[in-house]
Amino acid sequence: MAEKQKIMIVEDQFFLAEMIRTRLEFLGYDVIYAEHGARALELLQKDPVDLIIMDVMMPVMDGIEATKRIRTDKAIKDIPIIFLTARARAEDRQQAMDAGATDYIAKPFESSQLTAMVEKWLKK
Amino acid sequence: MAPRDKKKKVVKKVVKKNVRSVPLDSPVHAQLARREAELKILERMSKSFWSTLDYTTISQHLFQMLHEYTPFDALLLMLRGPNGHQLIVTSQKKITQSSVGILCKDAIQQFGRSTSTKLSKNDIFCIPNIIKTSDISGNLTVKHTHFLPLNVLDKTHGIIGFVSSDRKVQFDENTFINIVANELALVVDYQHIQEKLLRERNMLSSILHSMTSAVVVVDELQNVILLNPMAEVILGVSANNVIGKKIQHVVSDKEVCKLFGVVSNQASEYLSREMEIANTTQGRSMEVKANLAKVRNPGGRVAGVVMVLNDVTHEHDVERARTEFVSVTSHELRTPMAAIREAVSLIIDGVTGPINDKQRKFLDMARRNIDRLTAIINDLLDLSKIESGKLQLTREMVSPNTIAEGVFITFESAAQEKEISLLKNFAERLPKIQVDQDKVAQILTNLVSNAIKFTPKEGMITIGTCLSKKNNKFIEFYVKDTGIGIDHKDFGKLFQKFAQIDSSLSKVAGGTGLGLAISKELAEMHGGHIWVESEPGKGSSFHLLLPVRALEVADRHRYVLLVTGNVETSDLLSSALRKGRFDVGCVARGVQVLDKIHERRPDLIIVDSKLPDMDGLALCKNLKSDSTTALLPIVFLTEAGQENKIWGALSLGVNGYLVGPMDRNAILTAVKEAIP
């Protein structure tokens, strides 16, 4: 049996992360959780993942900064990162893409939208 | 006074000349002496008149002076006042109650004769004003009174009466007495004008003081001539220090000063600006709306500029709060809604373990209600965006059938669930249209979801597209159902906010009551139009007409259709409307109107009350009761004397009226007010 694909959720709102995690685990993924960007970087050093779902606004280190750092780290720089942007404003999206986001989805989103996007980037 | 002095000198010279050649006892000499006396009296009188505003004093002086000249016992002065008439009697003898009564009666009669005004005793304040002299001898008995009206131009300000108790006064000196009366009339007239001016000045001053708007008036040289208390506050100046000075020297805000120059030099009479003023005396900056207008003197020359400033800071704050509210609502409400929905979905989808049928039923109900709540929030946000002008259309070239197909697919399963046949009837080879695809889909989605709500089991719904039959520059979408139908009288209400026709139905069917209002706004933003055709019990069809090419609303001239058989009226209206940057179309006959509307849909129709082939009211009635035209604003036009028709028209639902003869401003005002 093939090894499960691993997804990291970086999100400070625990209930939201928990729901995404539940859905993804149900779909057969391995999920690890980080409450902010700094924690995510720390976990990634030990345990690289196949895809990251990243919130933008978080305490300690926000998603933009964390993404910039991931993109400069040779070992993990190619992991697809899906941004959860709170606002659908064009400049917010642009900021995310500039930082190195692979794709983005605006909150609030349907779980089907997110799972479709996850599948899309994991296939590649 | 100067001309009179001159006159006197001339007369004196004449007198001297005559002294040489005429014997002293000659009647000519006596006459000249009399004239000299008259002139002296006139001069004194003149001085006395212009030195006081009190009629009682004037009447005393007059009496004394005239008494020296011609013997009579009393002088009567009756003056028209703003709150009644006053009667002043000046006499050298005691006046008994009965003689006042007689004088009063005489005066009323005489006044009535000279003005054809009917007066009663109650209209008169009596001020018997007896001169206290040592030689008061006996009572005044009124034997004879000689009256003269105090006339200036066509106004009679009062009457003057010369009262004699023992003889009929011989007024061979009539000319002189007439001069006296005229002079007095002028004084009274002058005083009336002065009083009126004072009253108006006081009123103006009260208005200016109590206003919450700032008012500044400058003359043609930009000197400040008026500045009210609110202007002191907003501009941070004191009226006492600035009146008479150049506005640029006393008001520090450069933008405000500049506007006075701008309006003076521009062709238009008015100017309106919004700006910010930094240094108000309230120590805060203030957003103001400035309205300026030229002041013209009676000759039409620009005599100055008036500026009115209104503090709109609060309004702007409210608008900002509203925008902020919309954005916060969109985020803060929708995020938890999404979380609840996701939590419920996780359970329904069995992610957390198996659930029984009853649990599933309740959770499904919960999810449906969350979806409904989300829809309401989204509708409210949409409407809020549209109303505040923040919604922008993203137009692209797209095939109408692609949009319709997308909507069709969305509803296939919902229709199936309700056992309704959902059919499509798309015309082939339609041109692409330049629209905001999402917004058009939103309108159609709304129409189809309504149709599904109100169509019973085994009903039929058709989504269709076609080229407009009337005008091939428009594409028509329609959604036709076999549902409960809608009564004619409810067509207008249908597109209003929160207006579901039957509230008991809405409870069953759900919905926010905003969908059609939003659809209408969205259609109109596209330069399109939405309407309904229906009969109760026979189903409804909703139609959406969209222009193939986008007409930029901002650049697009509003189009007014005139319906009048009168060439003069049509010329007058056309020229006024074209000058107001409207496009104008015209038909003479009522039967041509519908075709003309389909040629190009007007923003407004002006209907003449008299048409060659039908009554204007009948046309209005037809238009207002036809679902395709019910929402078109109508201005009803009648001639003066036919105003009774206006009520008829208004009760039919016309949006404005014009009464001929009319000027350009009246036309443009009526038209602009009627266009939503």
Chai-1 contact restraints between the chains, C-beta under 6 A:
chainA,res_idxA,chainB,res_idxB,connection_type,confidence,min_distance_angstrom,max_distance_angstrom,comment,restraint_id
A,M19,B,E342,contact,1.0,0.0,6.0,A-B,restraint_1
A,T22,B,L346,contact,1.0,0.0,6.0,A-B,restraint_2
A,T22,B,V351,contact,1.0,0.0,6.0,A-B,restraint_3
A,F26,B,V351,contact,1.0,0.0,6.0,A-B,restraint_4
A,K107,B,T335,contact,1.0,0.0,6.0,A-B,restraint_5
A,P108,B,R334,contact,1.0,0.0,6.0,A-B,restraint_6
A,P108,B,T335,contact,1.0,0.0,6.0,A-B,restraint_7
A,P108,B,A338,contact,1.0,0.0,6.0,A-B,restraint_8
A,S111,B,E342,contact,1.0,0.0,6.0,A-B,restraint_9
